[in-house]
Amino acid sequence: MAKVLAETLTVPTLLFLGLLFCFPMAFHQPQPDHAKLVVAGAPLERKVDTALQTQHPGGFDVTAVADARQARKAVLDRDAVAGFATQGKRSVLYVAGANGVSLDQALTKGFTRLAAHEHQKLTVMDVAPPVHKDGLGTTLVYFAIAWNMPGYILATALLRAVALNRRRKLLTVAGFAAVVSAVGFFVGVGLGYLPDSPAALAIAFLLTTAVGTFSLGMAPFVKHFFPLAGLGLYIVLSVPSSGLVPVQLLPRFFQVLHAVMPLGNAVDGLRGGLYFDGAGELKPVLVLCAWIAAGITLLGLDAWRHHRVAARRVAEGEQEDVPEPPVEDPSVEAPVPTALPVHPHHFGELLPMLEGIVRDGEQQPVRQAAVTVMDTSGRQLVRTTTNPRGEYAVTGLPEEYISVVVSHPGRDPLVHQKLMQSGVAVRADFTLHDRGNRTTRAAAHPLDLEPTGLGS
């Protein structure tokens, strides 16, 4: 009981701890951390750097440029989050509202104090303002999240699509990404939340494709921890580092995550394409493509691994064992009847609800015996075969009476009826006798016949 409880509570506990530590650390009282600024003129750069270091130690990295025009250009090129220049009693702060209002507010607050200390009047110029309905500069993040999570959910559903091979699953991901990226873009533009720029279509397509492809690729390796890996990657780590709070105001850990996670790079790419004429868009595109390539590579490794195991078993004269069951995400759908490979239980794996051994009349294991599980109406729930030791295992069965039919060429079939209950492992062992020996056994022992109908 303790082992089952530990396995059951592992995923929600780890998700709880991840959310508990990541979200408050990222969103509570954000402060600038090595935000890049440019200042017109070297003498002014030293003065600004000294003043800002006093207010926010380590908060800003200040660099000198030639003049106010270069300071403004650095902001538009995304080489800096702000530019500062002075002309007599007047000072100008160049910002980009598309980077987020909270960043603008932090910059304005700091430079207002500096200008007041120098007896200057500060003018704030927004060189890249967001659309009217995006007053906080964060709407892009919400659209990116809408393009991010469906890729993971699609991968979860495709894990059960056993009729689709890897190539068709990848094509499904790409087709789905094309549809949701187009729908999201036109809805955003139609409602006035996004600028009408086709650059968003490409970034949205790459984001959904990257998440879906990488999720498909990692599933065979993380197995039943797939929900933890998916939710941990795409929510616990991605959302705090996405840019919902401007990345320059995040702790260094989340700034590093922002540079590599698909959601954060998609937000960067969307901002670059929609508000900065493509500045800084290449790096996010390359990162998203790298996630897609990593997912395809993992799928290739999994295919190679299965071919290698199959080739080894053929060389050794063995039949291939029951394949690993599909990974289940309990947040999406309930378990379904599934055949399990018979081996010592590993942490996090599905526990069998029904298991047993099939032997012959001499109590030797019967290999490749067909085991069919049916419900009370005769509908087949799952079908599997015994391994070289005569063993089989099944899980995901309904809580009701089920019939287990075992057959093998040249032997009399048997049927056992069992009552399945939640949390109770049921065992059904069978002894199959040769058909040729049935008459002889009946004559010698008229009452010693194995049942061919329902039994227990």
C-alpha positions in Angstrom: 0.0 0.0 0.0 2.8 2.4 0.8 4.5 1.7 -2.5 1.3 2.3 -4.5 0.6 5.5 -2.6 4.1 6.8 -3.2 3.8 6.2 -6.9 0.4 7.7 -7.0 1.4 10.9 -5.2 4.8 11.4 -6.9 3.5 13.4 -10.0 1.1 15.7 -8.1 3.6 16.3 -5.4 6.4 17.3 -7.8 4.0 19.5 -9.7 2.9 21.2 -6.5 6.5 21.9 -5.5 7.3 23.2 -8.9 4.4 25.6 -9.0 5.0 26.6 -5.4 8.6 27.7 -6.0 8.6 28.8 -9.6 5.6 31.1 -9.9 6.1 33.2 -6.7 9.8 33.6 -7.5 9.1 34.9 -11.0 6.0 37.0 -10.4 6.5 38.5 -6.9 8.0 42.0 -6.9 10.0 41.7 -10.1 13.2 43.7 -10.1 15.6 44.5 -13.0 18.5 42.1 -13.4 21.2 43.1 -15.8 18.8 44.9 -18.1 20.8 46.5 -21.0 20.7 50.2 -21.4 22.4 52.6 -23.8 23.3 56.2 -23.0 24.3 59.0 -25.4 27.9 60.0 -24.5 30.6 58.4 -22.4 30.5 61.1 -19.6 26.8 60.7 -19.2 27.1 56.9 -19.3 29.4 56.9 -16.2 27.0 59.2 -14.3 24.0 57.1 -15.2 25.7 53.8 -14.3 26.7 55.1 -10.9 23.2 56.4 -10.1 21.5 53.2 -11.3 23.9 51.0 -9.4 23.0 52.8 -6.2 19.3 52.3 -6.8 19.5 48.8 -8.2 22.8 47.0 -7.7 23.3 44.7 -10.6 20.0 45.8 -12.1 21.3 47.5 -15.3 24.2 47.1 -17.7 24.9 50.5 -19.2 26.7 51.1 -22.5 27.6 54.4 -24.2 26.6 55.2 -27.8 27.4 58.2 -29.9 24.2 60.2 -29.7 20.4 60.2 -29.1 19.7 58.8 -32.6 21.9 55.8 -31.9 20.2 55.3 -28.5 16.8 55.2 -30.1 18.1 52.8 -32.8 19.5 50.4 -30.2 16.0 50.1 -28.7 14.4 49.5 -32.1 17.1 46.9 -32.9 16.4 45.2 -29.5 20.0 45.7 -28.5 18.8 47.5 -25.4 15.6 47.8 -23.4 16.0 51.6 -23.2 18.1 54.5 -24.4 18.8 57.7 -22.6 20.0 61.1 -23.9 20.2 64.6 -22.5 20.0 68.0 -24.3 20.6 70.9 -21.9 17.8 70.9 -19.3 15.9 68.3 -21.1 16.4 64.5 -21.1 14.8 61.8 -23.2 14.2 58.2 -22.3 13.5 55.9 -25.3 11.5 52.7 -24.3 9.5 50.0 -26.1 6.0 49.5 -24.7 5.8 46.2 -26.6 8.3 44.8 -24.1 5.8 45.2 -21.3 4.5 48.1 -19.3 6.0 46.9 -16.0 9.5 47.3 -17.6 8.6 50.8 -18.8 7.4 51.7 -15.3 10.6 50.5 -13.7 12.7 52.4 -16.2 10.7 55.5 -15.9 10.8 55.5 -12.2 14.6 55.1 -12.1 15.3 57.8 -14.7 12.8 60.2 -13.3 14.8 60.3 -10.1 18.0 60.7 -12.0 16.6 63.6 -14.1 15.3 65.3 -11.0 18.7 65.0 -9.3 20.2 66.8 -12.4 17.4 69.4 -12.4 16.2 68.1 -15.8 12.8 67.4 -17.2 12.3 63.8 -18.4 10.4 63.0 -21.6 9.5 59.3 -22.2 9.2 58.3 -25.9 7.7 54.9 -26.7 9.3 53.8 -30.0 7.5 50.5 -30.3 4.0 50.8 -28.6 1.7 47.8 -28.6 -1.7 47.8 -30.2 -4.4 49.8 -28.4 -6.1 46.8 -26.8 -2.8 45.5 -25.5 -2.4 48.1 -22.8 0.0 46.0 -20.7 2.1 44.6 -23.5 1.4 41.0 -22.4 -1.3 39.8 -24.9 1.3 38.1 -27.0 2.1 35.8 -24.1 -1.6 34.7 -23.8 -1.7 33.9 -27.5 1.6 32.0 -27.2 0.3 29.9 -24.3 -2.8 29.1 -26.5 -0.5 27.9 -29.2 1.8 26.1 -26.7 -0.4 23.7 -24.6 -2.5 22.2 -27.5 0.7 20.7 -28.9 1.3 18.7 -25.7 -2.4 17.6 -25.5 -2.3 16.5 -29.2 0.9 14.4 -28.5 -0.9 12.8 -25.6 -3.8 11.8 -27.8 -1.5 10.6 -30.6 0.2 8.2 -28.2 -3.0 6.1 -28.3 -3.4 6.3 -32.1 -1.7 3.0 -32.7 -3.0 2.9 -36.3 -0.7 5.9 -37.1 3.0 5.4 -37.6 5.6 7.9 -36.6 5.6 9.7 -40.0 1.8 10.1 -39.9 1.9 11.4 -36.4 4.4 14.0 -37.4 2.2 15.0 -40.3 -0.8 15.2 -38.0 1.2 17.5 -35.6 2.2 19.8 -38.6 -1.4 19.9 -40.0 -2.8 20.7 -36.6 -0.2 23.4 -36.0 -1.0 25.0 -39.3 -4.7 25.2 -38.4 -4.4 26.5 -34.9 -1.8 29.1 -35.8 -4.0 30.4 -38.6 -7.2 30.4 -36.4 -5.4 32.1 -33.5 -3.8 34.7 -35.7 -7.0 35.7 -37.5 -8.9 35.8 -34.2 -6.2 38.0 -32.7 -6.2 40.4 -35.6 -9.9 40.5 -35.9 -10.4 41.4 -32.3 -7.6 44.0 -32.4 -5.3 42.1 -30.0 -2.5 41.5 -32.6 -1.0 43.6 -35.4 -1.8 42.4 -38.9 1.6 40.9 -39.7 2.0 37.4 -41.1 5.2 36.9 -39.1 3.0 35.7 -36.2 1.7 32.8 -38.4 5.2 31.3 -38.8 6.1 31.7 -35.1 2.8 30.2 -34.0 3.2 27.2 -36.4 6.8 26.6 -35.1 5.7 26.8 -31.5 2.9 24.2 -31.7 5.0 22.0 -33.9 7.9 22.1 -31.6 5.9 21.3 -28.5 4.0 18.5 -30.2 7.0 16.9 -31.9 9.2 17.0 -28.8 6.4 15.6 -26.6 6.0 12.7 -29.0 9.7 12.1 -29.0 10.2 12.2 -25.3 7.2 10.0 -24.4 8.8 6.6 -25.0 11.8 7.6 -22.8 9.9 9.2 -19.8 7.1 6.6 -20.1 4.5 6.9 -17.3 6.1 10.1 -16.1 5.0 11.8 -19.3 2.4 14.0 -17.6 5.0 15.2 -15.1 7.5 15.9 -17.9 5.0 17.7 -20.1 3.3 19.8 -17.4 6.7 20.6 -15.9 8.2 21.7 -19.2 5.3 23.6 -20.7 3.7 25.1 -17.5 5.9 25.0 -14.5 9.1 26.1 -16.3 7.7 27.8 -19.4 5.0 30.2 -18.0 7.2 32.0 -15.4 9.9 32.5 -18.0 7.6 33.3 -20.9 7.7 37.1 -20.7 4.5 37.6 -18.8 6.8 39.5 -16.6 9.4 41.2 -18.9 12.4 38.9 -18.9 14.7 41.7 -17.8 12.8 41.8 -14.5 13.1 38.1 -13.8 15.8 36.4 -11.6 18.7 35.0 -13.6 17.4 31.4 -13.4 14.3 32.3 -15.4 16.2 34.5 -17.8 18.3 31.4 -18.7 15.1 29.3 -19.1 13.6 32.1 -21.3 16.6 31.7 -23.6 15.9 28.0 -24.2 12.2 27.2 -23.6 9.9 27.1 -26.7 7.3 29.4 -25.1 9.7 32.2 -24.2 11.4 32.1 -27.6 8.0 32.2 -29.3 7.1 35.3 -27.4 10.4 36.9 -28.4 9.8 35.9 -32.0 6.3 37.3 -32.0 7.5 40.6 -30.5 10.3 40.9 -33.0 8.1 40.2 -36.0 5.1 42.3 -34.9 6.7 45.3 -33.3 10.4 45.5 -34.2 10.4 44.8 -38.0 11.9 41.4 -37.5 14.7 42.5 -35.2 15.8 39.6 -32.9 13.6 37.2 -34.7 16.2 34.8 -36.1 17.4 33.4 -32.7 13.9 32.4 -31.5 13.2 30.7 -34.9 16.4 28.7 -34.6 15.6 27.6 -31.1 12.1 26.5 -32.0 13.6 24.5 -35.0 16.1 23.0 -32.6 13.2 21.7 -30.4 11.6 20.2 -33.5 14.8 18.6 -34.5 15.3 17.2 -31.0 11.8 15.7 -31.1 12.5 14.0 -34.5 15.8 12.7 -33.2 14.2 11.2 -30.2 11.6 9.5 -32.4 14.4 8.2 -34.5 16.2 6.8 -31.5 13.1 5.1 -30.3 12.6 3.5 -33.7 16.2 2.4 -33.8 15.9 0.9 -30.3 12.8 -1.1 -31.2 14.4 -2.4 -34.4 17.5 -3.4 -32.5 15.5 -5.3 -29.8 13.4 -7.0 -32.5 16.5 -8.0 -34.5 18.1 -9.4 -31.3 15.1 -11.5 -30.5 14.8 -12.8 -34.0 18.5 -13.8 -33.9 17.9 -15.6 -30.6 14.8 -17.3 -31.9 12.4 -15.5 -29.6 9.0 -14.0 -30.4 8.7 -10.4 -29.6 7.2 -9.7 -26.2 4.1 -7.6 -25.6 5.0 -4.0 -26.5 5.0 -1.3 -23.9 1.5 0.1 -23.3 0.7 3.6 -24.5 1.5 6.4 -22.1 -1.6 7.7 -20.3 -2.3 11.2 -19.2 -5.0 10.9 -16.5 -5.9 14.6 -17.0 -7.2 13.8 -20.5 -8.8 10.4 -20.5 -9.5 7.4 -18.3 -7.4 4.2 -18.6 -8.4 1.7 -21.3 -7.9 -2.1 -21.4 -4.3 -2.6 -22.2 -1.9 -5.5 -22.4 1.2 -5.2 -20.3 4.7 -6.7 -20.7 5.4 -9.1 -17.9 8.5 -8.1 -16.0 9.3 -7.0 -12.4 7.4 -3.8 -11.6 9.3 -0.6 -12.0 8.4 2.6 -10.2 5.8 4.6 -12.0 4.6 1.8 -14.3 1.0 0.6 -14.6 0.1 -2.2 -12.2 -1.7 -5.3 -13.8 -5.3 -5.8 -12.8 -5.4 -9.3 -14.3 -2.4 -11.7 -14.6 -1.8 -15.4 -14.8 0.2 -18.3 -16.3 -0.9 -20.7 -19.0 0.5 -24.3 -18.7 0.0 -27.6 -20.5 -1.0 -30.9 -19.1 2.5 -31.5 -17.9 2.6 -28.1 -16.1 5.0 -26.6 -18.7 4.5 -23.0 -19.8 2.6 -22.6 -23.0 4.2 -19.9 -25.2 2.1 -17.7 -27.6 -1.2 -18.8 -26.2 -3.9 -16.3 -27.2 -5.6 -14.6 -24.2 -8.8 -12.7 -25.0 -10.7 -10.6 -22.3 -14.4 -9.9 -23.0 -17.1 -8.1 -21.1 -20.5 -9.6 -20.1 -22.0 -8.8 -23.5 -19.2 -10.7 -25.3 -17.4 -7.6 -26.6 -13.6 -8.0 -26.8 -11.8 -5.6 -24.4 -8.2 -6.6 -25.1 -6.2 -9.4 -26.7 -2.7 -10.5 -25.9 -0.4 -13.5 -26.0 1.7 -15.3 -23.4 5.4 -14.8 -23.2 8.0 -17.6 -23.3 7.2 -18.3 -19.6 3.5 -18.6 -20.3 2.7 -15.4 -18.5 0.3 -12.6 -19.5 -0.9 -9.3 -17.8 -3.6 -6.8 -18.5 -4.7 -3.6 -16.9 -7.4 -0.9 -17.4 -10.3 -3.3 -17.1 -13.8 -2.3 -16.0 -15.1 -3.0 -12.5 -17.5 -5.9 -13.5 -17.4 -9.5 -14.4 -15.2 -10.3 -17.3 -14.5 -13.5 -19.3 -10.9 -14.6 -20.0 -10.6 -16.9 -23.0 -7.4 -18.8 -23.6 -6.6 -20.8 -26.7 -3.7 -22.4 -28.5 -3.5 -24.5 -31.7 -4.0 -28.2 -30.9 -5.3 -27.6 -27.4 -8.7 -27.3 -25.9 -9.7 -23.7 -25.2 -10.7 -22.6 -21.7 -12.8 -19.8 -20.3 -12.7 -18.3 -16.8 -15.0 -15.7 -15.4 -13.6 -13.2 -12.9 -15.0 -10.2 -11.0 -12.8 -7.1 -11.4 -12.6 -4.6 -8.5 -10.7 -1.4 -8.2 -7.4 -1.9 -6.3 -7.7 -5.7 -6.4 -5.3 -7.7 -8.6 -7.0 -10.8 -10.0 -5.1 -13.9 -11.0 -6.4 -16.4 -13.6 -4.1 -19.4 -14.4 -5.0 -22.0 -17.0 -4.0 -25.5 -17.9 -4.5 -26.4 -21.6 -4.7 -30.1 -22.6 -4.0 -31.5 -26.0 -7.1 -32.3 -28.0 -5.7 -35.6 -29.0 -5.5 -36.7 -25.3 -9.1 -35.7 -24.4 -10.7 -39.0 -25.4 -8.1 -41.0 -23.6 -8.4 -38.9 -20.4 -12.2 -39.1 -20.5 -12.2 -42.9 -20.7 -9.7 -43.2 -17.9 -11.3 -40.5 -15.7 -14.8 -39.7 -16.8 -15.2 -36.9 -14.3 -11.8 -35.3 -14.8 -12.5 -33.0 -17.8 -11.4 -29.4 -18.0 -14.3 -27.1 -18.4 -14.8 -25.6 -21.8 -17.5 -23.2 -20.7 -17.5 -20.5 -18.0 -15.6 -21.3 -14.8 -13.8 -19.5 -12.0 
